[in-house]
Amino acid sequence: QCTVVLTAPAPAYTSNTLSGAPSGEIPPGEYQVGVAAKYSTSLWYGLNNVGTPNYIHSGSVAELKGNCDTNE
């Protein structure tokens, strides 16, 4: 189980727009991560229960809680 903590709004992406412009925003809070994925040289987290878009860049994350190893 991995949880990310956001202290500021994070740009949100869909899985097929990671290289483009954000298509939404995730408000500050704590969110459960469903998938951690490498894309190019970046690490992305797919969040559970936030709808779409639900991918955020690891640089937006203030804190990680739990086991957040990538599934490579």
All heavy atoms as a GROMACS GRO file, in nm:
protein
  522
    1GLN      N    1   0.085  -0.120   0.000
    1GLN     CA    2   0.000   0.000   0.000
    1GLN      C    3   0.088   0.124   0.000
    1GLN      O    4   0.178   0.139   0.080
    1GLN     CB    5  -0.089  -0.002   0.124
    1GLN     CG    6  -0.156   0.130   0.153
    1GLN     CD    7  -0.302   0.130   0.112
    1GLN    OE1    8  -0.356   0.029   0.071
    1GLN    NE2    9  -0.365   0.244   0.120
    2CYS      N   10   0.058   0.213  -0.093
    2CYS     CA   11   0.135   0.335  -0.108
    2CYS      C   12   0.040   0.453  -0.106
    2CYS      O   13  -0.066   0.450  -0.170
    2CYS     CB   14   0.214   0.332  -0.239
    2CYS     SG   15   0.293   0.488  -0.283
    3THR      N   16   0.075   0.556  -0.032
    3THR     CA   17  -0.005   0.678  -0.025
    3THR      C   18   0.085   0.796  -0.058
    3THR      O   19   0.199   0.803  -0.011
    3THR     CB   20  -0.064   0.695   0.117
    3THR    OG1   21  -0.144   0.580   0.148
    3THR    CG2   22  -0.152   0.819   0.126
    4VAL      N   23   0.033   0.887  -0.140
    4VAL     CA   24   0.106   1.010  -0.167
    4VAL      C   25   0.039   1.125  -0.096
    4VAL      O   26  -0.082   1.127  -0.078
    4VAL     CB   27   0.115   1.041  -0.319
    4VAL    CG1   28   0.195   0.934  -0.391
    4VAL    CG2   29  -0.022   1.057  -0.381
    5VAL      N   30   0.121   1.221  -0.053
    5VAL     CA   31   0.071   1.340   0.014
    5VAL      C   32   0.098   1.460  -0.077
    5VAL      O   33   0.213   1.483  -0.117
    5VAL     CB   34   0.139   1.360   0.150
    5VAL    CG1   35   0.086   1.487   0.218
    5VAL    CG2   36   0.116   1.238   0.240
    6LEU      N   37  -0.006   1.534  -0.108
    6LEU     CA   38   0.006   1.655  -0.188
    6LEU      C   39  -0.020   1.775  -0.099
    6LEU      O   40  -0.122   1.781  -0.032
    6LEU     CB   41  -0.094   1.655  -0.304
    6LEU     CG   42  -0.087   1.538  -0.401
    6LEU    CD1   43  -0.196   1.550  -0.507
    6LEU    CD2   44   0.049   1.530  -0.466
    7THR      N   45   0.074   1.870  -0.096
    7THR     CA   46   0.055   1.991  -0.016
    7THR      C   47   0.010   2.107  -0.102
    7THR      O   48  -0.023   2.213  -0.052
    7THR     CB   49   0.186   2.028   0.056
    7THR    OG1   50   0.289   2.041  -0.041
    7THR    CG2   51   0.222   1.922   0.159
    8ALA      N   52   0.009   2.086  -0.234
    8ALA     CA   53  -0.038   2.188  -0.328
    8ALA      C   54  -0.112   2.115  -0.440
    8ALA      O   55  -0.090   1.995  -0.460
    8ALA     CB   56   0.079   2.267  -0.385
    9PRO      N   57  -0.198   2.183  -0.513
    9PRO     CA   58  -0.265   2.117  -0.625
    9PRO      C   59  -0.163   2.062  -0.725
    9PRO      O   60  -0.062   2.126  -0.754
    9PRO     CB   61  -0.349   2.228  -0.689
    9PRO     CG   62  -0.368   2.328  -0.579
    9PRO     CD   63  -0.242   2.322  -0.496
   10ALA      N   64  -0.189   1.941  -0.773
   10ALA     CA   65  -0.096   1.876  -0.866
   10ALA      C   66  -0.161   1.866  -1.004
   10ALA      O   67  -0.278   1.827  -1.014
   10ALA     CB   68  -0.061   1.736  -0.816
   11PRO      N   69  -0.087   1.899  -1.110
   11PRO     CA   70  -0.140   1.876  -1.245
   11PRO      C   71  -0.168   1.727  -1.265
   11PRO      O   72  -0.089   1.644  -1.222
   11PRO     CB   73  -0.026   1.923  -1.337
   11PRO     CG   74   0.063   2.006  -1.251
   11PRO     CD   75   0.048   1.955  -1.111
   12ALA      N   76  -0.280   1.696  -1.325
   12ALA     CA   77  -0.320   1.557  -1.344
   12ALA      C   78  -0.328   1.524  -1.492
   12ALA      O   79  -0.366   1.607  -1.574
   12ALA     CB   80  -0.456   1.533  -1.278
   13TYR      N   81  -0.290   1.401  -1.523
   13TYR     CA   82  -0.283   1.354  -1.661
   13TYR      C   83  -0.358   1.222  -1.676
   13TYR      O   84  -0.377   1.151  -1.578
   13TYR     CB   85  -0.136   1.331  -1.701
   13TYR     CG   86  -0.049   1.453  -1.689
   13TYR    CD1   87   0.000   1.494  -1.566
   13TYR    CD2   88  -0.015   1.528  -1.801
   13TYR    CE1   89   0.081   1.607  -1.554
   13TYR    CE2   90   0.066   1.641  -1.791
   13TYR     CZ   91   0.113   1.679  -1.668
   13TYR     OH   92   0.192   1.791  -1.657
   14THR      N   93  -0.396   1.191  -1.796
   14THR     CA   94  -0.446   1.057  -1.826
   14THR      C   95  -0.327   0.973  -1.871
   14THR      O   96  -0.223   1.028  -1.907
   14THR     CB   97  -0.554   1.059  -1.934
   14THR    OG1   98  -0.499   1.115  -2.053
   14THR    CG2   99  -0.675   1.140  -1.889
   15SER      N  100  -0.342   0.843  -1.872
   15SER     CA  101  -0.229   0.756  -1.903
   15SER      C  102  -0.175   0.779  -2.044
   15SER      O  103  -0.058   0.753  -2.070
   15SER     CB  104  -0.269   0.609  -1.887
   15SER     OG  105  -0.378   0.579  -1.970
   16ASN      N  106  -0.256   0.831  -2.134
   16ASN     CA  107  -0.209   0.852  -2.271
   16ASN      C  108  -0.171   0.998  -2.299
   16ASN      O  109  -0.147   1.033  -2.413
   16ASN     CB  110  -0.310   0.801  -2.373
   16ASN     CG  111  -0.445   0.865  -2.357
   16ASN    OD1  112  -0.466   0.947  -2.269
   16ASN    ND2  113  -0.538   0.828  -2.443
   17THR      N  114  -0.167   1.084  -2.196
   17THR     CA  115  -0.125   1.222  -2.216
   17THR      C  116  -0.008   1.261  -2.126
   17THR      O  117   0.014   1.378  -2.100
   17THR     CB  118  -0.241   1.322  -2.192
   17THR    OG1  119  -0.282   1.312  -2.055
   17THR    CG2  120  -0.358   1.296  -2.284
   18LEU      N  121   0.068   1.162  -2.079
   18LEU     CA  122   0.178   1.192  -1.986
   18LEU      C  123   0.282   1.283  -2.048
   18LEU      O  124   0.348   1.359  -1.977
   18LEU     CB  125   0.244   1.063  -1.938
   18LEU     CG  126   0.157   0.970  -1.853
   18LEU    CD1  127   0.239   0.850  -1.809
   18LEU    CD2  128   0.099   1.042  -1.734
   19SER      N  129   0.297   1.278  -2.179
   19SER     CA  130   0.399   1.361  -2.243
   19SER      C  131   0.344   1.496  -2.285
   19SER      O  132   0.416   1.580  -2.337
   19SER     CB  133   0.455   1.288  -2.366
   19SER     OG  134   0.351   1.264  -2.459
   20GLY      N  135   0.215   1.519  -2.266
   20GLY     CA  136   0.153   1.643  -2.312
   20GLY      C  137   0.113   1.734  -2.199
   20GLY      O  138   0.173   1.735  -2.092
   21ALA      N  139   0.009   1.810  -2.224
   21ALA     CA  140  -0.040   1.906  -2.125
   21ALA      C  141  -0.130   1.837  -2.023
   21ALA      O  142  -0.198   1.739  -2.057
   21ALA     CB  143  -0.117   2.017  -2.194
   22PRO      N  144  -0.133   1.886  -1.899
   22PRO     CA  145  -0.223   1.827  -1.801
   22PRO      C  146  -0.368   1.847  -1.842
   22PRO      O  147  -0.402   1.945  -1.908
   22PRO     CB  148  -0.191   1.901  -1.671
   22PRO     CG  149  -0.120   2.025  -1.712
   22PRO     CD  150  -0.054   1.997  -1.843
   23SER      N  151  -0.453   1.753  -1.804
   23SER     CA  152  -0.594   1.763  -1.839
   23SER      C  153  -0.682   1.780  -1.716
   23SER      O  154  -0.802   1.764  -1.721
   23SER     CB  155  -0.638   1.642  -1.921
   23SER     OG  156  -0.583   1.523  -1.871
   24GLY      N  157  -0.619   1.812  -1.603
   24GLY     CA  158  -0.696   1.834  -1.481
   24GLY      C  159  -0.603   1.867  -1.366
   24GLY      O  160  -0.485   1.895  -1.387
   25GLU      N  161  -0.657   1.862  -1.246
   25GLU     CA  162  -0.580   1.895  -1.127
   25GLU      C  163  -0.630   1.812  -1.011
   25GLU      O  164  -0.750   1.789  -0.998
   25GLU     CB  165  -0.598   2.045  -1.098
   25GLU     CG  166  -0.496   2.101  -1.003
   25GLU     CD  167  -0.507   2.252  -0.994
   25GLU    OE1  168  -0.601   2.299  -0.927
   25GLU    OE2  169  -0.424   2.322  -1.054
   26ILE      N  170  -0.538   1.767  -0.928
   26ILE     CA  171  -0.572   1.693  -0.806
   26ILE      C  172  -0.551   1.788  -0.688
   26ILE      O  173  -0.442   1.844  -0.673
   26ILE     CB  174  -0.483   1.569  -0.789
   26ILE    CG1  175  -0.487   1.479  -0.913
   26ILE    CG2  176  -0.522   1.491  -0.664
   26ILE    CD1  177  -0.618   1.408  -0.937
   27PRO      N  178  -0.654   1.810  -0.606
   27PRO     CA  179  -0.636   1.902  -0.493
   27PRO      C  180  -0.545   1.844  -0.385
   27PRO      O  181  -0.521   1.724  -0.382
   27PRO     CB  182  -0.779   1.920  -0.440
   27PRO     CG  183  -0.855   1.802  -0.489
   27PRO     CD  184  -0.789   1.756  -0.616
   28PRO      N  185  -0.492   1.930  -0.297
   28PRO     CA  186  -0.407   1.880  -0.189
   28PRO      C  187  -0.480   1.776  -0.104
   28PRO      O  188  -0.602   1.782  -0.089
   28PRO     CB  189  -0.378   2.007  -0.107
   28PRO     CG  190  -0.398   2.120  -0.202
   28PRO     CD  191  -0.507   2.075  -0.295
   29GLY      N  192  -0.403   1.682  -0.051
   29GLY     CA  193  -0.462   1.577   0.032
   29GLY      C  194  -0.375   1.453   0.027
   29GLY      O  195  -0.262   1.456  -0.021
   30GLU      N  196  -0.430   1.343   0.079
   30GLU     CA  197  -0.361   1.214   0.075
   30GLU      C  198  -0.440   1.121  -0.016
   30GLU      O  199  -0.562   1.113  -0.008
   30GLU     CB  200  -0.352   1.152   0.215
   30GLU     CG  201  -0.260   1.228   0.308
   30GLU     CD  202  -0.227   1.150   0.434
   30GLU    OE1  203  -0.251   1.026   0.438
   30GLU    OE2  204  -0.178   1.212   0.530
   31TYR      N  205  -0.366   1.050  -0.102
   31TYR     CA  206  -0.431   0.965  -0.202
   31TYR      C  207  -0.362   0.830  -0.209
   31TYR      O  208  -0.240   0.821  -0.202
   31TYR     CB  209  -0.425   1.031  -0.341
   31TYR     CG  210  -0.497   1.163  -0.344
   31TYR    CD1  211  -0.429   1.282  -0.321
   31TYR    CD2  212  -0.634   1.169  -0.367
   31TYR    CE1  213  -0.494   1.403  -0.322
   31TYR    CE2  214  -0.701   1.290  -0.369
   31TYR     CZ  215  -0.630   1.407  -0.347
   31TYR     OH  216  -0.696   1.526  -0.348
   32GLN      N  217  -0.442   0.726  -0.228
   32GLN     CA  218  -0.389   0.592  -0.245
   32GLN      C  219  -0.341   0.574  -0.389
   32GLN      O  220  -0.409   0.615  -0.483
   32GLN     CB  221  -0.497   0.489  -0.213
   32GLN     CG  222  -0.448   0.346  -0.221
   32GLN     CD  223  -0.558   0.247  -0.191
   32GLN    OE1  224  -0.670   0.283  -0.161
   32GLN    NE2  225  -0.526   0.120  -0.201
   33VAL      N  226  -0.223   0.515  -0.403
   33VAL     CA  227  -0.165   0.493  -0.535
   33VAL      C  228  -0.203   0.355  -0.585
   33VAL      O  229  -0.184   0.255  -0.516
   33VAL     CB  230  -0.012   0.507  -0.529
   33VAL    CG1  231   0.052   0.469  -0.661
   33VAL    CG2  232   0.026   0.650  -0.490
   34GLY      N  233  -0.259   0.350  -0.706
   34GLY     CA  234  -0.292   0.221  -0.767
   34GLY      C  235  -0.176   0.165  -0.847
   34GLY      O  236  -0.158   0.045  -0.855
   35VAL      N  237  -0.098   0.255  -0.910
   35VAL     CA  238   0.015   0.210  -0.991
   35VAL      C  239   0.122   0.317  -0.989
   35VAL      O  240   0.093   0.436  -0.988
   35VAL     CB  241  -0.030   0.179  -1.137
   35VAL    CG1  242  -0.089   0.302  -1.203
   35VAL    CG2  243   0.085   0.125  -1.219
   36ALA      N  244   0.247   0.272  -0.983
   36ALA     CA  245   0.362   0.361  -0.998
   36ALA      C  246   0.431   0.318  -1.127
   36ALA      O  247   0.464   0.201  -1.144
   36ALA     CB  248   0.456   0.349  -0.880
   37ALA      N  249   0.449   0.411  -1.219
   37ALA     CA  250   0.500   0.375  -1.350
   37ALA      C  251   0.610   0.468  -1.396
   37ALA      O  252   0.604   0.589  -1.373
   37ALA     CB  253   0.386   0.377  -1.451
   38LYS      N  254   0.710   0.410  -1.461
   38LYS     CA  255   0.814   0.488  -1.525
   38LYS      C  256   0.769   0.521  -1.667
   38LYS      O  257   0.723   0.434  -1.740
   38LYS     CB  258   0.945   0.409  -1.530
   38LYS     CG  259   1.027   0.416  -1.405
   38LYS     CD  260   1.113   0.543  -1.404
   38LYS     CE  261   1.199   0.557  -1.281
   38LYS     NZ  262   1.314   0.468  -1.280
   39TYR      N  263   0.782   0.646  -1.705
   39TYR     CA  264   0.757   0.688  -1.843
   39TYR      C  265   0.874   0.774  -1.885
   39TYR      O  266   0.897   0.878  -1.824
   39TYR     CB  267   0.625   0.764  -1.854
   39TYR     CG  268   0.597   0.816  -1.993
   39TYR    CD1  269   0.542   0.732  -2.089
   39TYR    CD2  270   0.628   0.946  -2.029
   39TYR    CE1  271   0.518   0.776  -2.217
   39TYR    CE2  272   0.604   0.991  -2.157
   39TYR     CZ  273   0.549   0.906  -2.251
   39TYR     OH  274   0.526   0.952  -2.378
   40SER      N  275   0.948   0.728  -1.984
   40SER     CA  276   1.071   0.795  -2.023
   40SER      C  277   1.162   0.796  -1.899
   40SER      O  278   1.192   0.690  -1.844
   40SER     CB  279   1.041   0.935  -2.074
   40SER     OG  280   1.157   0.998  -2.121
   41THR      N  281   1.202   0.914  -1.851
   41THR     CA  282   1.289   0.918  -1.733
   41THR      C  283   1.212   0.963  -1.610
   41THR      O  284   1.272   0.989  -1.505
   41THR     CB  285   1.407   1.014  -1.756
   41THR    OG1  286   1.353   1.143  -1.788
   41THR    CG2  287   1.494   0.967  -1.871
   42SER      N  288   1.082   0.975  -1.621
   42SER     CA  289   1.000   1.028  -1.511
   42SER      C  290   0.925   0.917  -1.439
   42SER      O  291   0.893   0.814  -1.497
   42SER     CB  292   0.898   1.130  -1.564
   42SER     OG  293   0.964   1.236  -1.629
   43LEU      N  294   0.895   0.942  -1.314
   43LEU     CA  295   0.813   0.851  -1.235
   43LEU      C  296   0.675   0.913  -1.216
   43LEU      O  297   0.663   1.031  -1.181
   43LEU     CB  298   0.878   0.826  -1.099
   43LEU     CG  299   0.803   0.734  -1.003
   43LEU    CD1  300   0.779   0.596  -1.065
   43LEU    CD2  301   0.880   0.720  -0.873
   44TRP      N  302   0.573   0.833  -1.242
   44TRP     CA  303   0.434   0.879  -1.235
   44TRP      C  304   0.356   0.790  -1.140
   44TRP      O  305   0.383   0.671  -1.129
   44TRP     CB  306   0.370   0.873  -1.374
   44TRP     CG  307   0.435   0.965  -1.471
   44TRP    CD1  308   0.547   0.938  -1.545
   44TRP    CD2  309   0.396   1.098  -1.504
   44TRP    NE1  310   0.580   1.047  -1.621
   44TRP    CE2  311   0.489   1.147  -1.598
   44TRP    CE3  312   0.292   1.181  -1.463
   44TRP    CZ2  313   0.480   1.274  -1.653
   44TRP    CZ3  314   0.283   1.307  -1.517
   44TRP    CH2  315   0.376   1.353  -1.610
   45TYR      N  316   0.258   0.849  -1.074
   45TYR     CA  317   0.170   0.773  -0.985
   45TYR      C  318   0.027   0.782  -1.037
   45TYR      O  319  -0.024   0.892  -1.061
   45TYR     CB  320   0.176   0.829  -0.842
   45TYR     CG  321   0.311   0.811  -0.778
   45TYR    CD1  322   0.394   0.920  -0.756
   45TYR    CD2  323   0.355   0.685  -0.739
   45TYR    CE1  324   0.518   0.904  -0.698
   45TYR    CE2  325   0.480   0.668  -0.681
   45TYR     CZ  326   0.561   0.778  -0.661
   45TYR     OH  327   0.684   0.762  -0.604
   46GLY      N  328  -0.034   0.666  -1.052
   46GLY     CA  329  -0.176   0.659  -1.087
   46GLY      C  330  -0.256   0.647  -0.959
   46GLY      O  331  -0.239   0.550  -0.884
   47LEU      N  332  -0.342   0.743  -0.932
   47LEU     CA  333  -0.415   0.747  -0.805
   47LEU      C  334  -0.549   0.676  -0.815
   47LEU      O  335  -0.615   0.680  -0.919
   47LEU     CB  336  -0.438   0.893  -0.764
   47LEU     CG  337  -0.314   0.982  -0.760
   47LEU    CD1  338  -0.350   1.122  -0.715
   47LEU    CD2  339  -0.206   0.922  -0.672
   48ASN      N  340  -0.587   0.613  -0.705
   48ASN     CA  341  -0.718   0.546  -0.697
   48ASN      C  342  -0.826   0.644  -0.654
   48ASN      O  343  -0.800   0.737  -0.577
   48ASN     CB  344  -0.712   0.430  -0.596
   48ASN     CG  345  -0.626   0.315  -0.645
   48ASN    OD1  346  -0.598   0.302  -0.762
   48ASN    ND2  347  -0.584   0.232  -0.551
   49ASN      N  348  -0.946   0.620  -0.701
   49ASN     CA  349  -1.066   0.689  -0.653
   49ASN      C  350  -1.064   0.840  -0.672
   49ASN      O  351  -1.120   0.914  -0.591
   49ASN     CB  352  -1.090   0.657  -0.504
   49ASN     CG  353  -1.093   0.508  -0.478
   49ASN    OD1  354  -1.154   0.433  -0.553
   49ASN    ND2  355  -1.026   0.465  -0.374
   50VAL      N  356  -1.000   0.888  -0.778
   50VAL     CA  357  -1.006   1.031  -0.807
   50VAL      C  358  -1.067   1.056  -0.945
   50VAL      O  359  -1.075   1.169  -0.989
   50VAL     CB  360  -0.867   1.098  -0.800
   50VAL    CG1  361  -0.813   1.095  -0.658
   50VAL    CG2  362  -0.769   1.037  -0.899
   51GLY      N  363  -1.110   0.949  -1.013
   51GLY     CA  364  -1.164   0.965  -1.147
   51GLY      C  365  -1.052   0.982  -1.248
   51GLY      O  366  -0.940   0.941  -1.226
   52THR      N  367  -1.085   1.044  -1.360
   52THR     CA  368  -0.988   1.069  -1.466
   52THR      C  369  -0.982   1.218  -1.490
   52THR      O  370  -1.086   1.282  -1.493
   52THR     CB  371  -1.032   0.997  -1.596
   52THR    OG1  372  -1.052   0.859  -1.566
   52THR    CG2  373  -0.929   1.010  -1.706
   53PRO      N  374  -0.868   1.277  -1.507
   53PRO     CA  375  -0.734   1.218  -1.511
   53PRO      C  376  -0.681   1.186  -1.371
   53PRO      O  377  -0.718   1.253  -1.276
   53PRO     CB  378  -0.650   1.329  -1.576
   53PRO     CG  379  -0.720   1.455  -1.533
   53PRO     CD  380  -0.866   1.422  -1.529
   54ASN      N  381  -0.597   1.083  -1.362
   54ASN     CA  382  -0.553   1.040  -1.229
   54ASN      C  383  -0.404   1.015  -1.218
   54ASN      O  384  -0.358   0.963  -1.117
   54ASN     CB  385  -0.629   0.914  -1.186
   54ASN     CG  386  -0.591   0.794  -1.270
   54ASN    OD1  387  -0.562   0.806  -1.388
   54ASN    ND2  388  -0.592   0.676  -1.210
   55TYR      N  389  -0.326   1.051  -1.318
   55TYR     CA  390  -0.180   1.035  -1.310
   55TYR      C  391  -0.115   1.167  -1.271
   55TYR      O  392  -0.145   1.271  -1.328
   55TYR     CB  393  -0.122   0.988  -1.444
   55TYR     CG  394  -0.135   0.839  -1.464
   55TYR    CD1  395  -0.252   0.783  -1.510
   55TYR    CD2  396  -0.028   0.754  -1.434
   55TYR    CE1  397  -0.264   0.646  -1.528
   55TYR    CE2  398  -0.039   0.616  -1.451
   55TYR     CZ  399  -0.157   0.563  -1.498
   55TYR     OH  400  -0.169   0.428  -1.514
   56ILE      N  401  -0.025   1.160  -1.172
   56ILE     CA  402   0.050   1.278  -1.131
   56ILE      C  403   0.199   1.248  -1.138
   56ILE      O  404   0.241   1.134  -1.120
   56ILE     CB  405   0.012   1.326  -0.989
   56ILE    CG1  406   0.041   1.218  -0.885
   56ILE    CG2  407  -0.133   1.372  -0.984
   56ILE    CD1  408   0.037   1.267  -0.742
   57HIS      N  409   0.279   1.350  -1.163
   57HIS     CA  410   0.424   1.336  -1.169
   57HIS      C  411   0.480   1.326  -1.027
   57HIS      O  412   0.430   1.393  -0.936
   57HIS     CB  413   0.484   1.455  -1.243
   57HIS     CG  414   0.630   1.442  -1.269
   57HIS    ND1  415   0.725   1.491  -1.183
   57HIS    CD2  416   0.698   1.384  -1.371
   57HIS    CE1  417   0.844   1.464  -1.231
   57HIS    NE2  418   0.832   1.398  -1.345
   58SER      N  419   0.583   1.246  -1.012
   58SER     CA  420   0.641   1.229  -0.878
   58SER      C  421   0.693   1.360  -0.820
   58SER      O  422   0.700   1.377  -0.699
   58SER     CB  423   0.754   1.126  -0.882
   58SER     OG  424   0.854   1.166  -0.974
   59GLY      N  425   0.727   1.456  -0.907
   59GLY     CA  426   0.775   1.585  -0.859
   59GLY      C  427   0.668   1.667  -0.789
   59GLY      O  428   0.698   1.763  -0.719
   60SER      N  429   0.541   1.630  -0.808
   60SER     CA  430   0.431   1.701  -0.743
   60SER      C  431   0.407   1.652  -0.601
   60SER      O  432   0.332   1.714  -0.526
   60SER     CB  433   0.301   1.683  -0.823
   60SER     OG  434   0.314   1.734  -0.953
   61VAL      N  435   0.469   1.539  -0.566
   61VAL     CA  436   0.440   1.472  -0.439
   61VAL      C  437   0.527   1.529  -0.327
   61VAL      O  438   0.650   1.536  -0.341
   61VAL     CB  439   0.463   1.320  -0.454
   61VAL    CG1  440   0.444   1.249  -0.320
   61VAL    CG2  441   0.368   1.264  -0.559
   62ALA      N  442   0.464   1.568  -0.217
   62ALA     CA  443   0.538   1.621  -0.104
   62ALA      C  444   0.595   1.510  -0.016
   62ALA      O  445   0.703   1.522   0.041
   62ALA     CB  446   0.448   1.711  -0.020
   63GLU      N  447   0.522   1.399  -0.006
   63GLU     CA  448   0.562   1.292   0.086
   63GLU      C  449   0.502   1.160   0.036
   63GLU      O  450   0.393   1.158  -0.020
   63GLU     CB  451   0.508   1.323   0.226
   63GLU     CG  452   0.549   1.222   0.332
   63GLU     CD  453   0.485   1.252   0.468
   63GLU    OE1  454   0.429   1.361   0.486
   63GLU    OE2  455   0.492   1.164   0.555
   64LEU      N  456   0.575   1.052   0.059
   64LEU     CA  457   0.526   0.917   0.028
   64LEU      C  458   0.512   0.841   0.159
   64LEU      O  459   0.595   0.852   0.248
   64LEU     CB  460   0.626   0.843  -0.061
   64LEU     CG  461   0.645   0.897  -0.201
   64LEU    CD1  462   0.762   0.825  -0.268
   64LEU    CD2  463   0.519   0.881  -0.284
   65LYS      N  464   0.405   0.762   0.168
   65LYS     CA  465   0.385   0.678   0.286
   65LYS      C  466   0.363   0.535   0.239
   65LYS      O  467   0.291   0.512   0.143
   65LYS     CB  468   0.261   0.725   0.364
   65LYS     CG  469   0.274   0.864   0.423
   65LYS     CD  470   0.150   0.900   0.502
   65LYS     CE  471   0.161   1.038   0.566
   65LYS     NZ  472   0.040   1.072   0.643
   66GLY      N  473   0.426   0.441   0.309
   66GLY     CA  474   0.407   0.300   0.275
   66GLY      C  475   0.506   0.254   0.171
   66GLY      O  476   0.610   0.315   0.148
   67ASN      N  477   0.474   0.143   0.105
   67ASN     CA  478   0.560   0.082   0.005
   67ASN      C  479   0.527   0.140  -0.132
   67ASN      O  480   0.424   0.107  -0.190
   67ASN     CB  481   0.541  -0.069   0.006
   67ASN     CG  482   0.627  -0.136  -0.099
   67ASN    OD1  483   0.712  -0.074  -0.163
   67ASN    ND2  484   0.606  -0.265  -0.118
   68CYS      N  485   0.614   0.226  -0.184
   68CYS     CA  486   0.588   0.294  -0.310
   68CYS      C  487   0.687   0.256  -0.418
   68CYS      O  488   0.718   0.335  -0.507
   68CYS     CB  489   0.590   0.446  -0.288
   68CYS     SG  490   0.458   0.504  -0.180
   69ASP      N  491   0.740   0.133  -0.412
   69ASP     CA  492   0.831   0.090  -0.517
   69ASP      C  493   0.758   0.081  -0.650
   69ASP      O  494   0.639   0.051  -0.656
   69ASP     CB  495   0.888  -0.048  -0.483
   69ASP     CG  496   0.980  -0.044  -0.361
   69ASP    OD1  497   1.033   0.065  -0.332
   69ASP    OD2  498   0.997  -0.148  -0.297
   70THR      N  499   0.830   0.107  -0.759
   70THR     CA  500   0.767   0.101  -0.890
   70THR      C  501   0.746  -0.044  -0.931
   70THR      O  502   0.820  -0.134  -0.890
   70THR     CB  503   0.854   0.170  -0.996
   70THR    OG1  504   0.983   0.112  -0.993
   70THR    CG2  505   0.864   0.319  -0.972
   71ASN      N  506   0.646  -0.065  -1.014
   71ASN     CA  507   0.618  -0.198  -1.067
   71ASN      C  508   0.683  -0.205  -1.206
   71ASN      O  509   0.620  -0.182  -1.306
   71ASN     CB  510   0.467  -0.218  -1.081
   71ASN     CG  511   0.392  -0.181  -0.957
   71ASN    OD1  512   0.443  -0.202  -0.847
   71ASN    ND2  513   0.275  -0.126  -0.970
   72GLU      N  514   0.814  -0.234  -1.208
   72GLU     CA  515   0.884  -0.234  -1.337
   72GLU      C  516   0.905  -0.376  -1.384
   72GLU      O  517   0.928  -0.465  -1.306
   72GLU     CB  518   1.016  -0.162  -1.324
   72GLU     CG  519   0.998  -0.014  -1.302
   72GLU     CD  520   1.130   0.061  -1.310
   72GLU    OE1  521   1.190   0.060  -1.419
   72GLU    OE2  522   1.173   0.117  -1.209
   0.00000   0.00000   0.00000
